[in-house]
Amino acid sequence: MSSIPSPNNSERPTVPEIRWQDPLCANGGNACLQIGHTPDGTPVLRETAHPTELITTTPAGLRNLIEAAKRGELDHLL
């Protein structure tokens, strides 16, 4: 996974148009995660509390993460 850095000055980074799905929220809406994709199909994740901090991955990487979560392999992180 790679990270698209957030701006550290008044200039905004050039980020391709991202199509976001509705946020996935827990704890009454305080911890929301959005998943989207760029026009070329690159998966992108962000927390709604920090919308300029983006994490990109590959479709295979996102698939592996979701499958590991479904199997309970990430439960120790909660």
Buried (B, 14 or more C-beta within 10 A) or exposed (E): EEEBEEEEEEEEEEEEEBEBEEBEEEEEEEEBBBBBBBEEEBBBBBBBEEEEEBEBBEEEEBEEBEEEEEEEEEEEEE
